[in-house]
Amino acid sequence: MGPKVQQKTKEQKMAAAIAGAKAKKKKWNKGKMKEKLNAKVLFDEETWARFLSEVPKMKCVTPSGLCERLKINVSLARAACKYLAAEGSLAPVVIHSKQMIFTKNA
């Protein structure tokens, strides 16, 4: 047999157990964090002008598409789509409680 290993005393074992308990648990995944987008809640003059010039020419208009394109809030995009539809610039294709799809008015 190999050389005899000296065992730790009870105090040393207790100290090691307490030190181990204080260590943080290992997290297996850090979780995928989605980038937080600072979307505008109200139109400013520049965004409103862009909205009025670009959107009536778009082939398929959805609130989520406007949100991504103009960096505005989805509720603001929904209201803006309704405004253009009432004005006659957009024609509704599908209006559902969850998703609205518009197209340019020919």
N, CA, C and O atoms as a printed pandas DataFrame, in Angstrom:
     atom_number atom_name residue_name chain_id  residue_number  x_coord  y_coord  z_coord
0              1         N          MET        A               1    0.816   -1.184    0.000
1              2        CA          MET        A               1    0.000    0.000    0.000
2              3         C          MET        A               1    0.861    1.250    0.000
3              4         O          MET        A               1    2.038    1.220    0.361
4              5         N          GLY        A               2    0.243    2.354   -0.416
5              6        CA          GLY        A               2    0.951    3.617   -0.486
6              7         C          GLY        A               2    1.128    4.235    0.884
7              8         O          GLY        A               2    0.716    3.657    1.890
8              9         N          PRO        A               3    1.732    5.391    0.927
9             10        CA          PRO        A               3    1.946    6.055    2.211
10            11         C          PRO        A               3    0.620    6.464    2.839
11            12         O          PRO        A               3   -0.355    6.750    2.144
12            13         N          LYS        A               4    0.606    6.486    4.158
13            14        CA          LYS        A               4   -0.626    6.795    4.890
14            15         C          LYS        A               4   -0.878    8.301    4.827
15            16         O          LYS        A               4    0.013    9.111    5.086
16            17         N          VAL        A               5   -2.152    8.662    4.466
17            18        CA          VAL        A               5   -2.517   10.072    4.353
18            19         C          VAL        A               5   -3.090   10.517    5.680
19            20         O          VAL        A               5   -3.930    9.841    6.273
20            21         N          GLN        A               6   -2.618   11.674    6.139
21            22        CA          GLN        A               6   -3.094   12.164    7.432
22            23         C          GLN        A               6   -4.498   12.724    7.270
23            24         O          GLN        A               6   -4.754   13.538    6.383
24            25         N          GLN        A               7   -5.420   12.275    8.147
25            26        CA          GLN        A               7   -6.805   12.717    8.065
26            27         C          GLN        A               7   -6.971   14.084    8.712
27            28         O          GLN        A               7   -6.220   14.470    9.608
28            29         N          LYS        A               8   -8.006   14.822    8.215
29            30        CA          LYS        A               8   -8.295   16.137    8.774
30            31         C          LYS        A               8   -8.981   15.978   10.117
31            32         O          LYS        A               8   -9.644   14.974   10.379
32            33         N          THR        A               9   -8.814   16.975   10.957
33            34        CA          THR        A               9   -9.491   16.949   12.255
34            35         C          THR        A               9  -10.948   17.337   12.052
35            36         O          THR        A               9  -11.334   17.813   10.985
36            37         N          LYS        A              10  -11.760   17.125   13.104
37            38        CA          LYS        A              10  -13.186   17.461   13.020
38            39         C          LYS        A              10  -13.379   18.952   12.752
39            40         O          LYS        A              10  -14.278   19.332   12.002
40            41         N          GLU        A              11  -12.556   19.791   13.348
41            42        CA          GLU        A              11  -12.680   21.241   13.154
42            43         C          GLU        A              11  -12.385   21.625   11.703
43            44         O          GLU        A              11  -13.050   22.490   11.133
44            45         N          GLN        A              12  -11.390   20.979   11.121
45            46        CA          GLN        A              12  -11.042   21.269    9.737
46            47         C          GLN        A              12  -12.157   20.828    8.789
47            48         O          GLN        A              12  -12.471   21.524    7.823
48            49         N          LYS        A              13  -12.755   19.660    9.073
49            50        CA          LYS        A              13  -13.858   19.164    8.248
50            51         C          LYS        A              13  -15.063   20.097    8.339
51            52         O          LYS        A              13  -15.717   20.379    7.335
52            53         N          MET        A              14  -15.354   20.579    9.566
53            54        CA          MET        A              14  -16.486   21.487    9.786
54            55         C          MET        A              14  -16.260   22.798    9.041
55            56         O          MET        A              14  -17.179   23.323    8.413
56            57         N          ALA        A              15  -15.039   23.329    9.108
57            58        CA          ALA        A              15  -14.717   24.586    8.431
58            59         C          ALA        A              15  -14.857   24.427    6.913
59            60         O          ALA        A              15  -15.338   25.337    6.238
60            61         N          ALA        A              16  -14.440   23.278    6.376
61            62        CA          ALA        A              16  -14.540   23.027    4.944
62            63         C          ALA        A              16  -16.004   22.926    4.514
63            64         O          ALA        A              16  -16.366   23.411    3.443
64            65         N          ALA        A              17  -16.851   22.300    5.341
65            66        CA          ALA        A              17  -18.273   22.159    5.028
66            67         C          ALA        A              17  -18.962   23.520    5.016
67            68         O          ALA        A              17  -19.786   23.799    4.145
68            69         N          ILE        A              18  -18.622   24.363    5.985
69            70        CA          ILE        A              18  -19.226   25.704    6.061
70            71         C          ILE        A              18  -18.776   26.554    4.872
71            72         O          ILE        A              18  -19.584   27.281    4.295
72            73         N          ALA        A              19  -17.506   26.473    4.503
73            74        CA          ALA        A              19  -16.986   27.245    3.370
74            75         C          ALA        A              19  -17.641   26.789    2.069
75            76         O          ALA        A              19  -17.920   27.606    1.192
76            77         N          GLY        A              20  -17.885   25.489    1.945
77            78        CA          GLY        A              20  -18.530   24.959    0.741
78            79         C          GLY        A              20  -19.974   25.407    0.633
79            80         O          GLY        A              20  -20.479   25.620   -0.469
80            81         N          ALA        A              21  -20.644   25.552    1.768
81            82        CA          ALA        A              21  -22.043   25.959    1.768
82            83         C          ALA        A              21  -22.191   27.413    1.344
83            84         O          ALA        A              21  -23.216   27.795    0.779
84            85         N          LYS        A              22  -21.174   28.225    1.614
85            86        CA          LYS        A              22  -21.239   29.642    1.268
86            87         C          LYS        A              22  -21.062   29.876   -0.230
87            88         O          LYS        A              22  -21.486   30.909   -0.748
88            89         N          ALA        A              23  -20.446   28.938   -0.923
89            90        CA          ALA        A              23  -20.203   29.107   -2.359
90            91         C          ALA        A              23  -21.531   29.111   -3.118
91            92         O          ALA        A              23  -22.479   28.429   -2.729
92            93         N          LYS        A              24  -21.588   29.881   -4.197
93            94        CA          LYS        A              24  -22.815   29.976   -4.991
94            95         C          LYS        A              24  -23.024   28.693   -5.771
95            96         O          LYS        A              24  -22.071   28.012   -6.149
96            97         N          LYS        A              25  -24.310   28.369   -6.008
97            98        CA          LYS        A              25  -24.626   27.218   -6.838
98            99         C          LYS        A              25  -24.294   27.554   -8.280
99           100         O          LYS        A              25  -24.416   28.702   -8.705
100          101         N          LYS        A              26  -23.875   26.550   -9.026
101          102        CA          LYS        A              26  -23.536   26.766  -10.422
102          103         C          LYS        A              26  -24.815   26.873  -11.234
103          104         O          LYS        A              26  -25.712   26.040  -11.105
104          105         N          LYS        A              27  -24.897   27.897  -12.068
105          106        CA          LYS        A              27  -26.036   28.035  -12.971
106          107         C          LYS        A              27  -25.677   27.323  -14.266
107          108         O          LYS        A              27  -24.594   27.520  -14.816
108          109         N          TRP        A              28  -26.591   26.498  -14.745
109          110        CA          TRP        A              28  -26.292   25.718  -15.936
110          111         C          TRP        A              28  -26.397   26.556  -17.193
111          112         O          TRP        A              28  -25.601   26.383  -18.116
112          113         N          ASN        A              29  -27.364   27.465  -17.249
113          114        CA          ASN        A              29  -27.428   28.344  -18.417
114          115         C          ASN        A              29  -27.674   29.764  -17.942
115          116         O          ASN        A              29  -28.313   29.994  -16.916
116          117         N          LYS        A              30  -27.168   30.682  -18.688
117          118        CA          LYS        A              30  -27.319   32.083  -18.316
118          119         C          LYS        A              30  -28.637   32.645  -18.815
119          120         O          LYS        A              30  -29.016   33.751  -18.427
120          121         N          GLY        A              31  -29.340   31.920  -19.657
121          122        CA          GLY        A              31  -30.609   32.395  -20.196
122          123         C          GLY        A              31  -30.366   33.372  -21.327
123          124         O          GLY        A              31  -29.510   34.252  -21.237
124          125         N          LYS        A              32  -31.127   33.204  -22.384
125          126        CA          LYS        A              32  -30.954   34.096  -23.527
126          127         C          LYS        A              32  -31.742   35.372  -23.267
127          128         O          LYS        A              32  -32.961   35.338  -23.092
128          129         N          MET        A              33  -31.042   36.483  -23.243
129          130        CA          MET        A              33  -31.688   37.767  -23.002
130          131         C          MET        A              33  -31.963   38.440  -24.340
131          132         O          MET        A              33  -31.066   38.607  -25.167
132          133         N          LYS        A              34  -33.220   38.822  -24.534
133          134        CA          LYS        A              34  -33.574   39.531  -25.751
134          135         C          LYS        A              34  -33.205   40.993  -25.570
135          136         O          LYS        A              34  -33.353   41.561  -24.488
136          137         N          GLU        A              35  -32.723   41.587  -26.648
137          138        CA          GLU        A              35  -32.354   42.997  -26.583
138          139         C          GLU        A              35  -33.577   43.837  -26.322
139          140         O          GLU        A              35  -34.609   43.664  -26.970
140          141         N          LYS        A              36  -33.469   44.741  -25.382
141          142        CA          LYS        A              36  -34.578   45.631  -25.054
142          143         C          LYS        A              36  -34.551   46.785  -26.043
143          144         O          LYS        A              36  -33.544   47.480  -26.181
144          145         N          LEU        A              37  -35.677   46.980  -26.733
145          146        CA          LEU        A              37  -35.778   48.044  -27.716
146          147         C          LEU        A              37  -36.497   49.227  -27.097
147          148         O          LEU        A              37  -37.600   49.085  -26.569
148          149         N          ASN        A              38  -35.876   50.390  -27.161
149          150        CA          ASN        A              38  -36.517   51.594  -26.648
150          151         C          ASN        A              38  -37.409   52.161  -27.736
151          152         O          ASN        A              38  -36.986   53.016  -28.514
152          153         N          ALA        A              39  -38.644   51.682  -27.788
153          154        CA          ALA        A              39  -39.581   52.117  -28.812
154          155         C          ALA        A              39  -40.270   53.399  -28.356
155          156         O          ALA        A              39  -40.514   53.607  -27.167
156          157         N          LYS        A              40  -40.575   54.250  -29.331
157          158        CA          LYS        A              40  -41.254   55.507  -29.027
158          159         C          LYS        A              40  -42.718   55.239  -28.726
159          160         O          LYS        A              40  -43.348   54.400  -29.369
160          161         N          VAL        A              41  -43.254   55.949  -27.754
161          162        CA          VAL        A              41  -44.648   55.778  -27.351
162          163         C          VAL        A              41  -45.539   56.805  -28.053
163          164         O          VAL        A              41  -46.739   56.590  -28.219
164          165         N          LEU        A              42  -44.941   57.912  -28.457
165          166        CA          LEU        A              42  -45.657   58.955  -29.200
166          167         C          LEU        A              42  -44.855   59.309  -30.446
167          168         O          LEU        A              42  -43.632   59.167  -30.468
168          169         N          PHE        A              43  -45.547   59.769  -31.478
169          170        CA          PHE        A              43  -44.862   60.193  -32.692
170          171         C          PHE        A              43  -44.193   61.542  -32.463
171          172         O          PHE        A              43  -44.784   62.442  -31.866
172          173         N          ASP        A              44  -42.967   61.678  -32.937
173          174        CA          ASP        A              44  -42.383   63.010  -33.030
174          175         C          ASP        A              44  -42.545   63.433  -34.495
175          176         O          ASP        A              44  -42.981   62.633  -35.323
176          177         N          GLU        A              45  -42.202   64.667  -34.815
177          178        CA          GLU        A              45  -42.466   65.188  -36.164
178          179         C          GLU        A              45  -41.738   64.392  -37.242
179          180         O          GLU        A              45  -42.293   64.125  -38.308
180          181         N          GLU        A              46  -40.506   64.020  -36.962
181          182        CA          GLU        A              46  -39.706   63.280  -37.949
182          183         C          GLU        A              46  -40.307   61.894  -38.223
183          184         O          GLU        A              46  -40.426   61.486  -39.378
184          185         N          THR        A              47  -40.679   61.182  -37.171
185          186        CA          THR        A              47  -41.241   59.835  -37.327
186          187         C          THR        A              47  -42.608   59.901  -37.993
187          188         O          THR        A              47  -42.941   59.046  -38.813
188          189         N          TRP        A              48  -43.399   60.905  -37.649
189          190        CA          TRP        A              48  -44.734   61.059  -38.244
190          191         C          TRP        A              48  -44.622   61.330  -39.745
191          192         O          TRP        A              48  -45.403   60.798  -40.534
192          193         N          ALA        A              49  -43.655   62.153  -40.135
193          194        CA          ALA        A              49  -43.437   62.437  -41.555
194          195         C          ALA        A              49  -42.990   61.175  -42.291
195          196         O          ALA        A              49  -43.442   60.901  -43.403
196          197         N          ARG        A              50  -42.100   60.411  -41.659
197          198        CA          ARG        A              50  -41.656   59.135  -42.258
198          199         C          ARG        A              50  -42.814   58.171  -42.400
199          200         O          ARG        A              50  -42.947   57.478  -43.409
200          201         N          PHE        A              51  -43.659   58.136  -41.365
201          202        CA          PHE        A              51  -44.827   57.241  -41.370
202          203         C          PHE        A              51  -45.762   57.599  -42.524
203          204         O          PHE        A              51  -46.202   56.717  -43.263
204          205         N          LEU        A              52  -46.066   58.884  -42.681
205          206        CA          LEU        A              52  -47.001   59.311  -43.729
206          207         C          LEU        A              52  -46.437   59.134  -45.129
207          208         O          LEU        A              52  -47.199   58.964  -46.081
208          209         N          SER        A              53  -45.111   59.172  -45.274
209          210        CA          SER        A              53  -44.521   59.018  -46.604
210          211         C          SER        A              53  -44.290   57.552  -46.972
211          212         O          SER        A              53  -44.534   57.155  -48.111
212          213         N          GLU        A              54  -43.821   56.745  -46.018
213          214        CA          GLU        A              54  -43.447   55.357  -46.326
214          215         C          GLU        A              54  -44.611   54.372  -46.293
215          216         O          GLU        A              54  -44.751   53.541  -47.190
216          217         N          VAL        A              55  -45.437   54.464  -45.270
217          218        CA          VAL        A              55  -46.427   53.410  -45.008
218          219         C          VAL        A              55  -47.471   53.247  -46.118
219          220         O          VAL        A              55  -47.764   52.109  -46.487
220          221         N          PRO        A              56  -48.049   54.323  -46.671
221          222        CA          PRO        A              56  -49.045   54.113  -47.735
222          223         C          PRO        A              56  -48.482   53.432  -48.979
223          224         O          PRO        A              56  -49.245   52.919  -49.796
224          225         N          LYS        A              57  -47.156   53.421  -49.135
225          226        CA          LYS        A              57  -46.534   52.783  -50.299
226          227         C          LYS        A              57  -46.160   51.326  -50.040
227          228         O          LYS        A              57  -45.812   50.599  -50.971
228          229         N          MET        A              58  -46.230   50.896  -48.777
229          230        CA          MET        A              58  -45.836   49.525  -48.434
230          231         C          MET        A              58  -46.877   48.535  -48.943
231          232         O          MET        A              58  -48.073   48.824  -48.938
232          233         N          LYS        A              59  -46.418   47.373  -49.380
233          234        CA          LYS        A              59  -47.327   46.360  -49.912
234          235         C          LYS        A              59  -48.112   45.682  -48.794
235          236         O          LYS        A              59  -49.325   45.505  -48.905
236          237         N          CYS        A              60  -47.430   45.304  -47.724
237          238        CA          CYS        A              60  -48.071   44.640  -46.584
238          239         C          CYS        A              60  -47.743   45.428  -45.317
239          240         O          CYS        A              60  -46.578   45.586  -44.953
240          241         N          VAL        A              61  -48.783   45.916  -44.660
241          242        CA          VAL        A              61  -48.592   46.737  -43.472
242          243         C          VAL        A              61  -49.179   46.006  -42.275
243          244         O          VAL        A              61  -50.368   45.689  -42.256
244          245         N          THR        A              62  -48.341   45.739  -41.273
245          246        CA          THR        A              62  -48.796   45.159  -40.015
246          247         C          THR        A              62  -48.231   46.003  -38.883
247          248         O          THR        A              62  -47.185   46.632  -39.048
248          249         N          PRO        A              63  -48.902   46.029  -37.735
249          250        CA          PRO        A              63  -48.363   46.788  -36.600
250          251         C          PRO        A              63  -46.971   46.321  -36.181
251          252         O          PRO        A              63  -46.127   47.140  -35.818
252          253         N          SER        A              64  -46.728   45.017  -36.229
253          254        CA          SER        A              64  -45.407   44.520  -35.836
254          255         C          SER        A              64  -44.335   44.958  -36.838
255          256         O          SER        A              64  -43.200   45.238  -36.451
256          257         N          GLY        A              65  -44.690   45.017  -38.113
257          258        CA          GLY        A              65  -43.753   45.494  -39.134
258          259         C          GLY        A              65  -43.422   46.959  -38.950
259          260         O          GLY        A              65  -42.269   47.367  -39.087
260          261         N          LEU        A              66  -44.449   47.756  -38.636
261          262        CA          LEU        A              66  -44.226   49.184  -38.391
262          263         C          LEU        A              66  -43.377   49.392  -37.149
263          264         O          LEU        A              66  -42.519   50.274  -37.106
264          265         N          CYS        A              67  -43.627   48.574  -36.148
265          266        CA          CYS        A              67  -42.877   48.669  -34.892
266          267         C          CYS        A              67  -41.391   48.466  -35.149
267          268         O          CYS        A              67  -40.560   49.205  -34.622
268          269         N          GLU        A              68  -41.061   47.478  -35.946
269          270        CA          GLU        A              68  -39.674   47.182  -36.235
270          271         C          GLU        A              68  -39.045   48.228  -37.150
271          272         O          GLU        A              68  -37.886   48.606  -36.975
272          273         N          ARG        A              69  -39.817   48.687  -38.118
273          274        CA          ARG        A              69  -39.299   49.607  -39.122
274          275         C          ARG        A              69  -39.120   51.032  -38.587
275          276         O          ARG        A              69  -38.103   51.677  -38.841
276          277         N          LEU        A              70  -40.124   51.513  -37.843
277          278        CA          LEU        A              70  -40.102   52.895  -37.372
278          279         C          LEU        A              70  -39.660   53.033  -35.914
279          280         O          LEU        A              70  -39.551   54.150  -35.407
280          281         N          LYS        A              71  -39.406   51.916  -35.238
281          282        CA          LYS        A              71  -39.013   51.899  -33.822
282          283         C          LYS        A              71  -40.069   52.592  -32.950
283          284         O          LYS        A              71  -39.755   53.450  -32.125
284          285         N          ILE        A              72  -41.338   52.191  -33.161
285          286        CA          ILE        A              72  -42.433   52.728  -32.358
286          287         C          ILE        A              72  -43.090   51.592  -31.599
287          288         O          ILE        A              72  -42.877   50.419  -31.906
288          289         N          ASN        A              73  -43.888   51.948  -30.609
289          290        CA          ASN        A              73  -44.605   50.979  -29.803
290          291         C          ASN        A              73  -45.681   50.296  -30.657
291          292         O          ASN        A              73  -46.192   50.910  -31.593
292          293         N          VAL        A              74  -46.032   49.058  -30.359
293          294        CA          VAL        A              74  -47.014   48.333  -31.164
294          295         C          VAL        A              74  -48.405   48.955  -31.018
295          296         O          VAL        A              74  -49.163   49.007  -31.987
296          297         N          SER        A              75  -48.743   49.425  -29.819
297          298        CA          SER        A              75  -50.055   50.047  -29.640
298          299         C          SER        A              75  -50.155   51.337  -30.456
299          300         O          SER        A              75  -51.226   51.666  -30.967
300          301         N          LEU        A              76  -49.055   52.059  -30.579
301          302        CA          LEU        A              76  -49.022   53.266  -31.404
302          303         C          LEU        A              76  -49.151   52.898  -32.878
303          304         O          LEU        A              76  -49.831   53.591  -33.635
304          305         N          ALA        A              77  -48.506   51.817  -33.284
305          306        CA          ALA        A              77  -48.584   51.350  -34.671
306          307         C          ALA        A              77  -50.007   50.919  -35.015
307          308         O          ALA        A              77  -50.497   51.185  -36.112
308          309         N          ARG        A              78  -50.673   50.245  -34.058
309          310        CA          ARG        A              78  -52.059   49.823  -34.275
310          311         C          ARG        A              78  -52.963   51.027  -34.512
311          312         O          ARG        A              78  -53.767   51.042  -35.445
312          313         N          ALA        A              79  -52.821   52.037  -33.654
313          314        CA          ALA        A              79  -53.645   53.242  -33.770
314          315         C          ALA        A              79  -53.346   53.979  -35.072
315          316         O          ALA        A              79  -54.259   54.508  -35.705
316          317         N          ALA        A              80  -52.082   54.019  -35.476
317          318        CA          ALA        A              80  -51.694   54.697  -36.709
318          319         C          ALA        A              80  -52.252   53.978  -37.927
319          320         O          ALA        A              80  -52.659   54.627  -38.891
320          321         N          CYS        A              81  -52.277   52.646  -37.902
321          322        CA          CYS        A              81  -52.856   51.866  -39.004
322          323         C          CYS        A              81  -54.348   52.154  -39.131
323          324         O          CYS        A              81  -54.868   52.320  -40.234
324          325         N          LYS        A              82  -55.024   52.212  -37.996
325          326        CA          LYS        A              82  -56.458   52.527  -38.005
326          327         C          LYS        A              82  -56.699   53.920  -38.569
327          328         O          LYS        A              82  -57.665   54.144  -39.298
328          329         N          TYR        A              83  -55.810   54.862  -38.226
329          330        CA          TYR        A              83  -55.931   56.234  -38.719
330          331         C          TYR        A              83  -55.820   56.256  -40.241
331          332         O          TYR        A              83  -56.646   56.880  -40.907
332          333         N          LEU        A              84  -54.813   55.585  -40.803
333          334        CA          LEU        A              84  -54.621   55.572  -42.254
334          335         C          LEU        A              84  -55.743   54.810  -42.963
335          336         O          LEU        A              84  -56.111   55.151  -44.087
336          337         N          ALA        A              85  -56.283   53.784  -42.310
337          338        CA          ALA        A              85  -57.393   53.039  -42.904
338          339         C          ALA        A              85  -58.643   53.916  -42.964
339          340         O          ALA        A              85  -59.379   53.891  -43.950
340          341         N          ALA        A              86  -58.875   54.689  -41.907
341          342        CA          ALA        A              86  -60.025   55.595  -41.888
342          343         C          ALA        A              86  -59.854   56.715  -42.915
343          344         O          ALA        A              86  -60.823   57.184  -43.511
344          345         N          GLU        A              87  -58.594   57.133  -43.108
345          346        CA          GLU        A              87  -58.301   58.186  -44.082
346          347         C          GLU        A              87  -58.454   57.677  -45.511
347          348         O          GLU        A              87  -58.715   58.456  -46.428
348          349         N          GLY        A              88  -58.288   56.355  -45.698
349          350        CA          GLY        A              88  -58.421   55.761  -47.023
350          351         C          GLY        A              88  -57.101   55.431  -47.690
351          352         O          GLY        A              88  -57.090   54.994  -48.841
352          353         N          SER        A              89  -55.985   55.628  -46.999
353          354        CA          SER        A              89  -54.669   55.329  -47.581
354          355         C          SER        A              89  -54.356   53.839  -47.539
355          356         O          SER        A              89  -53.628   53.331  -48.392
356          357         N          LEU        A              90  -54.913   53.128  -46.535
357          358        CA          LEU        A              90  -54.695   51.688  -46.400
358          359         C          LEU        A              90  -56.029   50.954  -46.520
359          360         O          LEU        A              90  -57.076   51.459  -46.114
360          361         N          ALA        A              91  -55.964   49.762  -47.084
361          362        CA          ALA        A              91  -57.156   48.915  -47.171
362          363         C          ALA        A              91  -56.942   47.701  -46.282
363          364         O          ALA        A              91  -55.907   47.043  -46.394
364          365         N          PRO        A              92  -57.891   47.380  -45.395
365          366        CA          PRO        A              92  -57.711   46.209  -44.522
366          367         C          PRO        A              92  -57.838   44.904  -45.295
367          368         O          PRO        A              92  -58.747   44.743  -46.109
368          369         N          VAL        A              93  -56.934   43.985  -45.038
369          370        CA          VAL        A              93  -56.992   42.646  -45.621
370          371         C          VAL        A              93  -57.623   41.714  -44.593
371          372         O          VAL        A              93  -58.607   41.033  -44.880
372          373         N          VAL        A              94  -57.047   41.691  -43.394
373          374        CA          VAL        A              94  -57.565   40.894  -42.280
374          375         C          VAL        A              94  -57.538   41.764  -41.041
375          376         O          VAL        A              94  -56.505   42.337  -40.696
376          377         N          ILE        A              95  -58.680   41.861  -40.369
377          378        CA          ILE        A              95  -58.706   42.544  -39.088
378          379         C          ILE        A              95  -59.192   41.538  -38.065
379          380         O          ILE        A              95  -60.344   41.107  -38.087
380          381         N          HIS        A              96  -58.287   41.173  -37.167
381          382        CA          HIS        A              96  -58.557   40.198  -36.122
382          383         C          HIS        A              96  -58.161   40.845  -34.814
383          384         O          HIS        A              96  -57.413   41.823  -34.807
384          385         N          SER        A              97  -58.649   40.314  -33.710
385          386        CA          SER        A              97  -58.323   40.926  -32.417
386          387         C          SER        A              97  -56.829   40.851  -32.107
387          388         O          SER        A              97  -56.305   41.699  -31.384
388          389         N          LYS        A              98  -56.150   39.861  -32.638
389          390        CA          LYS        A              98  -54.728   39.680  -32.345
390          391         C          LYS        A              98  -53.814   40.265  -33.422
391          392         O          LYS        A              98  -52.722   40.735  -33.101
392          393         N          GLN        A              99  -54.229   40.249  -34.678
393          394        CA          GLN        A              99  -53.353   40.679  -35.767
394          395         C          GLN        A              99  -54.159   41.416  -36.829
395          396         O          GLN        A              99  -55.231   40.967  -37.234
396          397         N          MET        A             100  -53.631   42.548  -37.273
397          398        CA          MET        A             100  -54.258   43.312  -38.344
398          399         C          MET        A             100  -53.298   43.360  -39.520
399          400         O          MET        A             100  -52.105   43.611  -39.347
400          401         N          ILE        A             101  -53.817   43.120  -40.709
401          402        CA          ILE        A             101  -52.997   43.192  -41.927
402          403         C          ILE        A             101  -53.667   44.155  -42.891
403          404         O          ILE        A             101  -54.852   44.027  -43.198
404          405         N          PHE        A             102  -52.897   45.109  -43.355
405          406        CA          PHE        A             102  -53.394   46.104  -44.304
406          407         C          PHE        A             102  -52.548   46.054  -45.560
407          408         O          PHE        A             102  -51.439   45.519  -45.549
408          409         N          THR        A             103  -53.067   46.609  -46.638
409          410        CA          THR        A             103  -52.309   46.761  -47.863
410          411         C          THR        A             103  -52.564   48.159  -48.405
411          412         O          THR        A             103  -53.504   48.839  -47.993
412          413         N          LYS        A             104  -51.709   48.580  -49.339
413          414        CA          LYS        A             104  -51.899   49.926  -49.886
414          415         C          LYS        A             104  -53.188   49.968  -50.694
415          416         O          LYS        A             104  -53.570   48.982  -51.324
416          417         N          ASN        A             105  -53.845   51.101  -50.670
417          418        CA          ASN        A             105  -55.102   51.275  -51.389
418          419         C          ASN        A             105  -54.769   51.656  -52.829
419          420         O          ASN        A             105  -54.110   52.665  -53.080
420          421         N          ALA        A             106  -55.224   50.851  -53.749
421          422        CA          ALA        A             106  -54.902   51.080  -55.161
422          423         C          ALA        A             106  -55.792   52.119  -55.792
423          424         O          ALA        A             106  -55.644   52.422  -56.976
